Amino acid sequence: MRITSSLFLLAITLHVFAQKLPFDNYTVQDNLPQNTVIDIDQDLQGYIWFATQVGAARFDGYDFEHFNSSVGLPDDQVNAICVDSKGGVWLGTEGGIALVEGKEIRTLGKADGLIDDRVDHLLEDSEGNIWASTAYGVSVIRGDSIRCFDQDHGLVSNKDLSMHAAADGRVYVAGNPGLSVFKGGELEAQLFEDEVFWSILETRNGDLWLGTIYNGVIVISGQDTLRLGSRQGLGDEAVLSMMEDAAGRIWCATYSSGVYVYDGEGFRTVSLNPSQEPVITRMHEDEAGRKWFLTYNDGLWLLDRGRIKHITEQSGLLSDIIWDIREDSFGNIWFATVEGASKYGRMLFEVWDEDFGMPETIYAVYRDSRNRIWFGSYGELYFMEDDHPTRIGSSQGFHEEELPLSFAEDGRGRLYIGTDMDLLYYDGNRVTSLPWWAQGPGREQLSVNALAYVKKEGLLWIATDSGVYMKKGAQLIYLGEDEGLVNQQVNALLHINGQIWCATEGGVSVFRADGSHLRNYTLSDGLAAEICLDLSSDQKNRVWVGTNRGISGIPFTGEGDILTYTTYHGLSSNMNYFVEYANGYLWIGTERGIDRLDLINLEVDYYGTMEGFYPLETNAGAVCAGEKGSLWMGTVAGLVRYDPAYDKIDTRAPSLILFPPEVKGEPLILPKADSLTGKRAVPELPHNRNSFNFKWTGIHTTIPSRNRFSYYLEGVDDDWSAVSPDRSRAYAKLNNGSYVFKLRAYNLDGQGVEQELSFPFVIKPPLWETFWFIMLEVMAGLMLIYGFIKYRERQLIREKKVLESKVQQRTREIQEQKRQIEHQRDEISEQNREITGSIHYALRIQQAVLPGKKNLEQVLPAHFIFYRPRDIVSGDFYWVERKNGKVFVCAGDCTGHGVPGAFMSLLGLTFLNEIVNKDGVEQADEILERLRNSIINTLSQQHEENEARDGMDLALAVFDLPKKQLEFAGAYNPLILVREGELIEYKADRMPIGMLLGEEGPFTRHRFDLKYGDMVYMFSDGYADQFGGEKGRKYKGKRLRDLLLRISTETVEKQERLIAGELLAWQGDQDQVDDILVMGVRYEEN
């Protein structure tokens, strides 16, 4: 026999400190049937299947579909899953076997020929036969027949059975004791009748490795047999699990001595935990070359690029008790635990937080020349070396009342530490306060925000809340506003090419390394904002500044334009706490996560909770580049490391599944596929079944929420739809004809399917639109027309003579009427000219009273007003006023339109100005109460039944800018708030500004806090009441609310254009029925 030998080269492993990993965990709260997951598998469509004690579940990344006895399984407890080569899913339960094929479920039990109802394991052999092991033997399902084997019929033993299907068609059934070998469904041999086997492995070259409980490993290679054990270096001859890696080495997990690797010459130990080697029950090498080691109740171990990590519940795993591991077709690793299923996906981030005894909020991060990562929090100073944190405490001179804010290393490797009250120095043993700093006048308790060391000149730059200091030899030189510093509050320093850049709260100042001032950059020079928080430089000598209103890129030479990027350009937030250039990208920390800006194509990639960056909010300047492209970041929830090794574009497109459409709410039953070709006939439906709802899913399990889809219905849509996460599309009342619905899918990296799915179908015309029916109608119509024509000929001849006499008389009368009509026309034309002139003059009066554009832009920087009167003047009006830090915004709708409505709007505007500016009323409900009383008194309205109910409907919002709050009161008209993709409606009171029949009550005042980016909308009823569309119906309030929610993320200018375009498309050739007013305000902090 020959054992394949390969050079054993195992890198020196490093045991690293545990950290939190962003597992995706699924439990009953996510609709998993039960938390105890026994087995996991993936079918050919891409669905992930889970076996639990209360049924199986199929998961597409979005939803779990349950399979249990209520839908046809023989029992609820599912012990095993097997996906066969044809796509069928076999489920082994306590009551037999279920085969799931599409919507059909077929069951097999003891009554059908199984050796027992309880099935523990399932596998498919190379011939397509299904093998099921039980406590009483095994059953082989060959097509429609079942054959059974037990201890009396072919098996050495029925106890503790395990099975392996070899590539050559053989099936090995290991028992306690013995090994039974089958070929073609028949017993071929019984081997090693005294050995107890725990594991079976077939290598790529066809050798069979058998792990025993007492005697090491037995290797069968062709006709040769070899035993490997302690003589070859195996420390324990109880072998629980085996694995072949990509290099052809065989890994063996033993009961008491840990893991060993066989390289063709002997075993070498791989220590996972030197203090106590874990008992490994399963091993797996994934497509990335990472090696996974599962334990029964001690979590799992991961060997990745020479580093060994112990992953437990503390690291984010649902449970330390793991029953199965499965790698799906997208490279994600799934774990079946007793507390649910955990998925290890695109792991880009690792977190050290309070769960590991680390500080919660990290304010400063720095990498020294020894590749140690220094970081600090309140009263805590640490450095991280080889993923092991070391704390510098009071015994080493660091006091708990200090907060580290900055670090710098001198040319001899000594560390300076800036805190919120002192400047410290670490010599490798102790932390000491620098006397030349602490004892200086005016520097007591001074916060050291940033440090920069210029090695060539030996200069230490120190940024504080009160300017910048430069330590030059024995001199400490102060640089303040008199020396050119744009602002005393200095937040960050950057040393680049002999220059020191200072980020302040008034802009950026640039000095030479010797302290001489070069230039300043402020808002007037093109900076995104004056409050600058961090600095970094790229390879093109551009300095990047993180501000509270976006980022700016400044040419190092001072020549050229300053580039600015904000949320308008794709950033997730304008609050940019840090900037760091690394790996060819500019990394930007925000309160919502981190952005990565590609400076070549200017594309932005966002990393948030879904991408594993769950702390989300970063801290100002708390970032540094690590080894091998890594990035270390300080956040409000711990220290985070970004690992670029697995941040690669995934070229695998989602597995796209298009379900049969619903037709008028009922699933369409498709024609059966041809038994030979497998093709289905194109469905043909009657004309009255012409409303379709297409549903689909795309399975890519890495980040399912980032999957995107595009669809196109030939014959209806002009082009493919915009890419979106939507997984359904409805089409109502399609005309008769031939159609093809097409579908594409894209994964989280925008990689699409090579070929879209399509669904052709035909809607047949009704009987009266068929060719023969139309021909019959035409012939009958022609006959009727002919008969009618002949009848009319006779009638016309008789009537001709009568008409000739009447024509002469009527001609004289018409000429007289024409003269009178022309005279009346001239009189009406003159009256109309005078009336139109008066109305145009009223328009100028109304426009003068309404707030001007310039005033609106000063009071409401981010707003739009879509104002469209039905006539020349309008009964709708808007009003904006600013007073005492508050902004009053009103949208009103007066009774009637045209001139009467305009007169009412003038009353409303006049009274609002008087109530707020003269009377000083600032509460929304009280303003409406005063306005109602003024209208009633002015119009002399009484509680009389036949009296005209003139008045107005109105929505009033009061923005309290200092308190970041909004107050609202409304008369019939509501206020809409859109926040982070959610629409919230604040109802108005059901009474007008005017007299109300019945009991009048006070107006309700709503008050809520504002958040950055909130969109507030107010409107009259004109937009919702506009008739249009295919059926000439009203637009309706719900459709208007959906429109506002859909466009809320756009700029206010674009929102106005979208609202106008939607109205134009809806209205068509219909007349405008009412005055229209829609107002939108985006809240942005000053």
N, C-alpha and C positions, 0 to 999 in steps of 0.2 A: 504494500500500500504506500501512498505518497500523501503527506500532509503539506498543503500549500504554505510556504514560508514567506514572510515579508519582513522587512526591516522594522524592528520595533522602535519607534521614535515617539515617545510620549513626552510632551513638554512638561517642564517642572510646574507642578500645580501650586496654586496659591489659594489658601482658605481665606475667604473674605468675610467681612462683617455683614450680618443680615441687614436687609433693607426692605422697604415696602415696594411692591410691584403692582402696577395697575391691572390686576386681573379683571376680566369680565366674568362676573359671577351670576348664575341663574338658579333661582330657587322657586318654591311654590308661589312666592310673591310675584314672580315673573310669568306665572301660569305653567311652570313645570308641574307634572302631576303629583310628584312627591320629591322630597329632598334626598331620599336614599336612592342614589343612582348606581346601578349594578354594572351596566355595560353601555358602551358608546360605539356607534359605527356611522359611516356615511354612505348613502346610496349613490347610484350612478347619476342621478339628477343633481346631486349636491346637498340634499337634505341631511341634516345631522339627526340621528335617531338615539333616543335615550331609553334604557330599560329601567323601570322602577318596580316597586312592590305593589303599585296600584295601577299599572298599565304602562304602555309605551307612549313616547311622544316624538313627533316629527317637527323639526325646527328649521325655518328658512332664514334665520337671522332676525326676523321680525316677530313671528307668532309661533306658538306651540299648538300643534294639532294632536289631540289625544286619541289613543287607541286602547280600548279596554273591552270588557265583556259586553258592555252596552252596545258596542258597534260590531261585535262578532268575534272577539278573541275568546278562546276556550277558558281563560282564567285571567284575573287581573295581575297576578304577580308574574313579571317577565324576568327571566334569568339570563337570557342570551339573545344576541342579535347576529344575523348573518345575511349579508347582501350577496346574492348570487351573480354570476357573470351575465345574466340576462336582465338584471335590474330588479328582480324580485327581492323582497325583504322578508326573511324568515325570523319569526319570533318564537323562542322557546319559553314556555310558561309552565306553571305548576299543573296545568290541565291539558297539556298537549302542545301542538305546534300550530302556528298561524302563518300563512303565506299572504303577504299584502302585495297586490299587483294593481296599481292605480287605485280605483275605488272598490275593487273586489277583494274580499278576504276569504281564503279557503282554509279550513281547519283539518287537522289530523290528530287522532288520539289513539288510545289503547284499543278502542273498538275498531279502529281502521287498520290496525296491524302494528302500531308502535309497541315497543317492548314495555314501556311504562308511560304514564301521562306526564310525570314530572321530567322536564328536560333541562339539563344543566349547561350543556355546551352544544354549539352547532358549528359545522364547517362545510365548505364545498370542496370536493376533490377536482382534479384536473379534467375529469370526464363530465362534470356538471352534476354529480350525485351529491345529495345532502346527507351528512352524517350527524346523528344526534346521540349524545351520550346521556345516560341516566344512571341511577344508583344500581340498576339491575342489568346493565349491558348497553349495547349500542344498536341503533336502527339505521339502516341505509335506505334512503328514498331514491329509487331509480325510476323516474317518470311516474307511472301510475302504480308501481309495485313497491312494496316495503319488505326488506329482509332484516332479520334481527340476529344478533350474536350475543351470547352471554358466556358465563364460565363453563357451561356444559356444551356450548356450541361455538367453539373457535377462540374465545378469549382465555388468556391465562388467568385473569382475575377480573371480577366486577368492581373491585374496590378502587376508589380514588382515580378514576379514569381521566386521562388526558389524551388528546388526539392531535395528529399532525398530517396534513396532506402534502405529499412530496411532489416535485415537479414531474417525476417519471410516472405518475399515476398511482403510486403506492400510497396507502394510508396506514400510519403507525398508531396503534392504540396502546398506550402505556398504562399499566395497572399497578396495583400494590399486592403482589409483585408481578413482574413479567412484561414482555413486549409482544404484541400480536401484529403481524404484518399482513395486509390485504392488498390484492391486486385484481382489478376488474370486479370488485364486489365479492371476491372469493378469498378465503383464508389461504395465505401463501406460506407462512411460517410462524412458529412461536419461538421467541428468543429470550435468553437471560431470565429464566423462570424464577431465579432466586433474587433478582435485583429489584429494588424499589426506585422508580423513576419520578423525578419532580419536574423535569424540563426537557424539551426536545427542540433542537435547532437544526435546520438544513442550511448549509452554506451555499454560496453562489457557485462553487465548483461541484456541488452535488454531494458533498460529504454530510453524513448524519451524525450530529453530536447529541449524546444522551447524558443528561445530568442525573446522577443517582443521589440517594440519601446517605449512603455509607461509603461508597467506593469511587468517588470522584467522577470522572467523565469517561464515557465509552464512545469512541469515534469509529464509525463504520464508513470505510472508503472503498467502494467497489466490493471486492471479495475480502478485503483486509479489515481487521479489527484491531484497534489500539486503545489501551487504557492509559489515561493521564491522571496523575494525582500528586501526592506529596513529593514523590521523587522528582517530579518536574517543577516543583515550587509551589504547588497549590497548598495553601495554609490550612484549608478545611475541606474535607472530601464530601461534605453535604452541599450539593450545588442546587440552588433554588431557581436560578434563572440564567439564561445565556443570550448573547447578542453578538452578531457580526457587524463590525463597523465598516465604513466606506473604504478603509485601507486593507480590509480582509482579516483584521485581527479579531480574535474571539474573546469576548468579555464574559467572565463567569462570576456570578454573585453567590457567595457561600453563606452558610448559616451563621457562623461565629467569627469569621476572619475577614469579612468585607469582600471587596471586589478585586478580581485578578484579570490580567490580560495575557492571552497566549499569542506569541509572535512567531510560532513555528518551531521554536527551540525550547521554550519553557515559559512558565508563568511569571509575571511581574505584578507586584501588588500596586494598587491605586488606592491610596488612603483618602476616604471621604471625610472622616472625622478621627483624627489621631487619638483622641481621648477615649472614644468608644465607637468602633465601627458599626454603622447601622445594618439592620437586617433588610436586605434588598429583595423585594418580591418580583419586580418587573424592571426591565431595562429597555430603552428605546433611543436610537439615534435619529434625529430629524434631518430634514433636507439641508439645513444650515450647518450640519456637523455637530450640533449640540447633543450632548449625551444626558439622558434623563434616567434617574434611579428612583424607583418608587419603594416606599416602605409601607408597612401595614398601618402603623399608628404614629409615625414620626415625620409626616410630611414627605417631602421629596428632596433629592439632591440634583444639582445641575452642574455639569462640567462644560464650561463655555470659554474657549480661547485660553485655556490654561488656568482658569479661575473656577473654584468650586464654591457654589452657593448652597446653603441650606435654606429651603423655602418651606415655610410653615403657615399656620393660620395667622401668625403675627405679620407675615409678609403679604397678606392679602388672599391667600388660599382659603377656600371655604372650610376645609377640614383637614386635619392631619391624617385621617383615615381615608386612604385612596384605594379604590378597587380596580380602576382601569385607566389606561392612557391611550389616546388615539390622536394621530396627526391627520388633519383633513387635507383636502386637495389644494388648499390655499396656504398651507404651511402653518396653520394655527394648531396649537397643542391643547387637547381637551382632557380634563381629568374628571373621572367619576368618583365622587366622594359621598359620605353619608350625610352631608349637609347640602348637597346640590352639585351642580356641574360648574367647574372653573375653566375658563379659557385663557391661555397664554398666547396673546396675539402679537401684534407688532410692538414689542416692548422697546420703547425708545427712552423711557424715563424710569429712574430709580429714585426713591424718596427715603430720606432719613428724617423721621419725625418723632413726636412725643412717645409713640408706641415703642420706640427703641431707646428711650431715655435721652433723646436729643432735644435741643431747644425747639420751641414751636416756631418763633419768628426769627429769621436769619437776616441781619442787617448789612453784613459785609462779607465778601468772598474774595480770596486772593490766592494765587498760585506762586510758590516760591521756586528758587532755582533747584531745589531737591524734589520737585514735583509734589510737594505737600500742599494740600488745599487748606488754607486757614479760613475760619469763619467765626462769627461772633453773634451773640444775642445778649439780652439783658443779664448782666452779671456772669456771663459764660464766654469762655474763649477756648476754641478747639482747633486742632489741625487733623486732617484726614490723610492717612498714608496707607496705601494698598487696601483701601476701603475699610480700614480700621480707624475709628476716631480716638483721639487722645485729648483729654481735657487738661488745660492749664489752669490750676486752681490757686487758692490762697496760699498753699504751701510753697508755690513757686512764684508768689508775689503778685498774682492778679486778684484784685479785690472785687467782691460781688456787687458793689454799688456802681460799677462802671459798665458802659455799653460800647463794645468795639464798633467803630464806624468805618475805619480805613486801615490799610496796610501798605507798607513799602519795604523793599529789601535793598540794603546798600551793597557796595561792591565786594564786601567780605562775607556776605551771606547772613548778616545780622538783620533782624526784623524790627521795624518801627511799627507801633500800633497806635492809631489815633482813636480816642474814645470821646464820649460826650462831655468829658471834663478834664482830660489830660492827654499828654503825649508820652507813650511808654516805649520801652526798648527791651527786646528779648535777645539774649546772647546765646541761646541754646540750652540754658539751664534755668534762668530766672527772669522774671519780668520786673523791671525797675522803672521808676518815673525819672524823666530827664530833668535835672535841676535847672539847666539853662532855659527850659521852657516853663516849668511850673512856677518858678520863683520870679518870673518876669512880671512887671507891672501891667495890669489890665488883662492878663492871660489866665487869671484864676477862674476855674470852672468854664473855660472856653472850649467849645465843641470843635474837635478836629474832624472835619467832614471828609477830607481827601488828602492823600499823600502822593508825592512823585519824587523819585530819586534819579538825578542825572549823574550817571556813573563817571562819565568822562571828566566832568568838572568837580565831582564830589559834592553836588548841591542837593539839599533836601528842601523840597517845596511843601508848604503846609497850608491847606485851605481851611478856613474857619468861618464862623458866622459874622466875623468882623474884619474880613479882608484876608490877604495872603501874606505868609512869611516865607523868607528864603534863608536857610541856614548855609552860610558860606564860611567854612573854617570856624573861627571863634565868633564871627559876626552873625547876628540875626536881623535881617533887613525886612522892614515892613513895607508892603505895597497895598495902598488903599486907593480911594477914588482920586486923591490928589496925584497919585502916580499913574493914573490912567485906567484903573479898575472900574468897570462900568457899574458894579454894584457890590456892596460889602458882603452880601450873603453868597458864599462860594460853595457849590455843591460837588464839583468834580474837577479833576485835573487830568491833563493828557500831555505826555512828553513825546514829541515827534520832531525829528530832524532839527534838533537844537532849539526848538520852540516849546513854550509851555502854554497850553490852551486852558482857560479857566471858564467853567460853566457856572454862571451866577443866576440870580433871580432878576436880573435886568438885561441879560443877554450874554454874549461871549466876549472875553478879553483875551488877547494874544500878546505874550511877552517873549523876548529872547531869553535864553537860559540864564543870562547874566542879570536879568531883572529889568532891562530896558523895554519900554512899552512899544508895541508895533501898531496894533489897531484893535477896534471893537466892532462887534456885530450886534445889531439890535433889530427890533421889529421893523423899523423903517428900512433896513437893509435887505429884508426878505426873510428873516427868521420866522419860523412857524409861531413862536411865542417868546416872550421875554423870560419866563421861568424855565431855566435850563437845568436838567437833572443829571445828565450823563454825557460822556464823550467817547468816541472811538474813531479809528481811522481805517480806511480801506487801502487796497494795493494801488489805487490810482491817485493817491495823495489827496483824498477828499476826507475832511473831518466831519463826522456825523454827530449831530446833537439831538438828544432825546429831550423833548419838552412836554408840557402839559396840554399841548394843542397839536401834536404831530411831531415828525422828525424833519430835520433839515440837514442837507449836505453842503458843506462850505469848501470851496477849492482851497487847498493849502497855501497857494501862492497869493490868495486874495483877489485873483483875477478870474472873472467868469461869474456865471449866475449861481445863486444859491438854489439848490433843489429842495422842494418840500413835498412830503407825502403825508396824507391823512387818511381818515376812513373813506373819503371820497375816492382815493386811489386803491382801496382794498385793505387797509389796515383794520384790525378788529377793534381798535380803540385809539383815540387821540391822546390818552393819558399814557405816555411812554416813559416808564421808570428807568429803563436801561437800554443802551445800545452796545452791541459787541460784534465786531467783525471777526468771523471765523469760518473756515472751510469754504471760502468763496461767497459767503452770504452775510448779510447784516441781520443780526438777531435783535429783536425788539421785545422788551418785557412790558406788559400792561397789567391792568387789573382783571383782565379777562383771559389771560394766558400769554402765550408768546407768538410773535409773528416772525417769519423768515422771509426776508426780501432778497430776491435774486437781482443783483445790481446790473445784470446784463439784459435780461428780458423784462425786468421790473415786475415779475409775478410775485405774489404774496402767498405763502403757505401758512395756514393757521394751525396751532397746536393748543388744544384745549382738553376738556374732560374726555371726549371721545378718543382722542389720540393718546391718552394716558397721563396728560399733565393736569392732574386733578387739583393741586393746590391753587391753580389759576392765578391768584394775585401775587405779583412779584414785588420786590423792594427796590428802591432807587439805588442804582449803581451796584447792586449786589449780583455781580456776574464776573466770571473769568473763564478763559479757555483752558482746557485740561489736555491730557495726553491723547494722541491718536484721534484728534478732532472732537473730543468730548467737550461738553460745556457744563459748568457748575453754576447753579443759580440759587440765590437766597429768596425765599418766599415767606408768606405769612403762615405757611403750614409745613415748614421744614426745609431741609437742604435737598436740592434736586440735581441729579446728573443726567444729562442728555448723552446717549450713546448713538453715534451715527452709523454704527456697523450694520444695523438692520433698517435704517431709514433709506430704503431704496424703492424705486418705482416698481410696483407689482404689475407685471405684464399680463397676468391672468385675468381674463374678463369674467364677470359673473356668469353663473349657470342660469340661463334665461328660461323661464317657464311661463307660457301663455295658457291660461285656463280657458275652457270653453265659455263663450260669452253668455251673459244672462240676457234673455229676450223678454221684454216686458216683465221683468222681475223673476223669471223662471230660468233655471239653467237649460241651455240648449243641449238636446240629446243629439250627438253627432252620429252620422252614418257609420256603420261598422267598416273597419279596414278590410281591404281585399286580402284574402288568405295567402295569396302568392306574392303580390307586390308590396303589401303592407300599406298601400295608399288608401286614403279615404276619398269618397266622392265629395264634390263641393256641395255644402248644404244649400238647399233652396227653400225659401220661406215665403208664405203668402204675404200679400201686400199689407195686411193689417198687423203683422208681426214685424214691425220695422223700427223698433226702439231697442238699442243694444247697449249693454254695459260690459266693457272689456276689463278684465282683471288679470294681473300678472305678478310675478315675483322674480327677483334676480338674486341668486344665492352667491354671495361672496362674504364669508363669515368674518373677515378681519375687522372692518368697521361697517356693518350693514347700513347704518344710517347715512353713510356717504355714497352709497350706490345711487346711480342716476339713470334715468330712462328717457327715451324719446320715441314718439309714435307718429304714425301717418296713415290715414285712411284714404286710399286711392279713390277718387271720385267725389270726395268731400273736402279734404284738407288741401290747401295750396302747397304746403311744404311740411317737412318734419317739424314736430313741436319743439319748443325750447326744452333743453335738458332739465329735468326736475326729479325729485324723489317720489313723485306721485306714482301709485301703482294701480290706477284705474282710470278709465275714460268712458264717459257715456255719450252716446249719439241718439238723438230722439227724432222719430218720424222721418226716416230716410225714404227718399223716393225709390221707386222700383228701378232695378238695374244690377250690374255686377260690381262688387267691391272687393278690395283686399286690404285688411288691416295689417300693418307692419310695425315691428317693435325692435328697438335696439336697447342695449344695456351698457353701462360704463361703471367701472369700479372706483374705489376711493381715489385712485391716481388718474382717473380719466381714461383708462384703457377700456376700449369697447370690444364687443363681440365681433368676430370675423364675419359672421353672416346673421342678418336679422331674422327673427321669426315672422311668419306671415300666416294669416288666416283668411282664405277667400270665402266669399259667400254671395248668394244671389237672392234678391228680393223680386219675386215674380209680380208682374202687373196684375191689376184686378181684371175680371172678365170683360168689363166695358172698355178696357184699354187694349184688348187683344186685337190682332189684325182682322180676323173674320167678323168680330162683333162690330168693329169700326166700319167695315165695308157694308154690312147690313144697314147700319145707321145712315151711311152716305146715300145708299140707294133709296131708302125710305124717305130721306130728306129731299132728294131730287124730285121724287114723285109728288110730294106735298107741295114743293115749290112750283112745279109745272101747273098743277091744278089751281093753285092760288093765283098764279099769273094770269091764267085764262079768265078766271072769275073777275079779277081786278080790271082786265081790259074792258069787259062789258060795263062794269060800274063806272069806269072813267069816261067812257063815251057819253053816258047819260048825264054825268055831272059836269061835263065840259061846258055845255051850253049855259047851265045855271051860273057857273063860275064866271063866264065871260061878262055877263051883265053886272055881276056884283063887283068885278074888278074895277070897272070905271068909277062906280060910286065910292068904293073904298080908297081909291087913289086920291080923290079929292079930300077925303077925311084925313088920310095919312099926311098929306102935305101941310094941312092946318095943324095937326098934332106935332109935326116935326118942328114948325116954327115956335110953338109953345115950349116944347122940350128944350130947344136950343137956348131960349131965354132963361128957363129955370136952371139949365146947366151953368150958364154964365154967373147967375146969382150964387149958386152953391159953390162954385169954384172960388169966388171971392171970399165967401164966408170960411171955407176950408183953409185958405191961405192965412186968414187972420187968426183962426184957432190954432193952426200949426205953429205960427210964430209965437203965440202965447205959451204953447207947451214947450217949445225950445227955450224960451226965456225961463220957464219953470225948471227945465233941466239944468241950466246954468246955476240957478239958485240952489238946487239940490246938490250939485257937484261941489259947490262952494262950501256947503255945510258938512258934507262927508269928509273924513280925514284924508289929507293929501298923501301922495305916494312918498314924498321925502320924509314927512312926519312918521308915516308907518314904518319906513325902513329904520328910522332912529329908535322908535319905541319897540318894534318887533323885528329884529334882524332876520330871523328865520321864520318866514310866514308866506302864505299865499291867500289871495282873495279872488275867488271865481264869482264874478258879479255880472249877471246878464238880465237886464230888464226885459219884460215882454213888450212893453210899449216904449215910447221915448223916455218917459220918467217912470220911476219904480216905486212900488210899495214896500219892497225889501230894502233894508239899510243896514249898514255896519257902523260901529263906533269904537274907537280906540283912544284911550287916555292914559297918561302916566302921572302918578302923584304919590309922593311919600314912599318911593321904592316899590310901589305896586303898579301893575299894568292892568287896566280894565278893558276887557274885550267883549263886544256885544254883537250878536247877529239877530236882527229883528225882521218880522214879517207882519206888515200892517194889513188891516182889512181892505180887500180890494187891491187893484193895481192901477197903473196909469196915474192920472192927475189926482183922483181921490186918495189913492194909496200914498202918493208922494206927499200930499198935505199931512197925512197922518205921520209919515216918517219924519217930517220936519218938526212936528210936535214932539215925537220921541227923542230925537237928537237934542232939541232945545232943553227938554226937561232933564235928560241924563246929564248934560253939561252942568245944569243948575244944581242938581242933587249932589253931584260929586264935587265939583269945583267950588260952588258957592256954599252949599250946606255942609260939605265935608263928610258926607255919608260914604263909608268904605266897605260895609258888609253887603254881600251880594243880595241876600234875601231882603234886607231893609231897603236897598236901592229899588228893587222891584216893587216893594210895598208903596214907597213914595211915588214911584212912577205911575202905579195904578191909580192912586188917589188923584194925582195931577190930571190924568186923562179923564177920569170920571167927572171931576169938577169942571174941567174945561169944556167938555161936551155936554155938561148938565144932564148926565145920565141918571135915571131913576129906576127903581125896581118895578118897571111897568112891562106888561107882557108883550105889547105890540111895539115897543120902542126898538129902534135900530141898535144893534150890538156892535157899534164901531169900537175898535181897539187894535191890539196887536199881540202876536205870539213872539216870544223872545227867549234867547239863551244868553246868560251873562256869566263870564268867567273873570275872576280876580286873581292874577298871578302875584303872590307875595314873594318877591325875589329874595329878600334877605332871609326869609324862613324856608325858602324852597318849597312853598306850598301853593295849592290852587284851591280857590273857593268858587263854588258854582251854585246858581239858582236859575230856574227856568220856568217859563210859562208856556206849557205845551211842548216847547222845543228842547230836546235833550242835549247832553254833551257826550262826545265819544272820546275815550282815551285809548290809544294803542301803545302798549308797553311790551317790549321784548317779544313781539309776535303774537300778543294776546290783546283782544278787543274788549274793553270794559265800557259799558254804557251807564251813565248817570241819568236817571229818569227825571223829567221835569214834572212840575205840578200840573194837574189837569184843570187849569183855570187860566184865563187870558189876562192881559193888561187891559182892563176895561171892566164893564159891568157884567156880572155873572148871575144868571137866574139861579136862585138857591143860596145856600149858605157859603159865604166867602171865608176862607181860612188864611192863615199866614203862609208865606212861601217857605219852602224847605231849603235849608242851606247845607250843601255837601262840601266837605273839606278833605283833602288828601295831600300826601307828600309827593313832590315831583322828583323824578329821576332823570338823569342825563339821557337825552335821546327820546323822551316821551313825545308823542304826537297827539295834539288836542284838536278836535274838530267840532265845529258848530255850523248849522245850516238851517235854511228855511225848508218848507215842504215842496218848493217848486221843482227841485231836481227829481225827487221821488215820484211826483205826480205827473211827470212828463210822459205822454203817450208815445209809443214807438215799438220797435222790434218787429218780428215777423207777423205777430198777431195784433199789432196796434194797441197793446196793453200798457198799463202804467209801469214805470221803472221799478217802483216799490222801495220801501225803506231797507228791507233785508239785502237787496242787491246793492244798494248804496253802501251799506255797512261792509259787505264783502269787498267792494271796490276799495274802500278806505283802508281796510286791513291789508289788502294785497299790495297797495302802492305805498304803504307807510314808511318803508325803508328807503324810498327814493328821496332825492333832494326835493325841497318844497317847490322849486321852479318846475321840475319834471312832474311832480304831483299835479300841479295846476294844468299842465299840458295834457296829462293822462285823463284828468277829469273832463276837460273840454273835448278831447277826442272821443271818450266814451259816450258823452252826451250827443255829439254829432252823429256817431255811428248808430246810436239807439233811436234818435229822433227821425233820422231819414228825411222824408219829405213831409212829415207831420208838422203842423203849426205849433209854436211854443204856447203852452196853455197858461203859464203863470210866470211871475218873476222868479229868478233863480239866484240863490246866494249860498256858496259853500266857502267856509273859512278854515284854514289849518295853521296851527302854530307848533313849531318844534321847540321844546325846552332845551336850551344850552346854557350851561353855567357861565356867568361872566368871569 
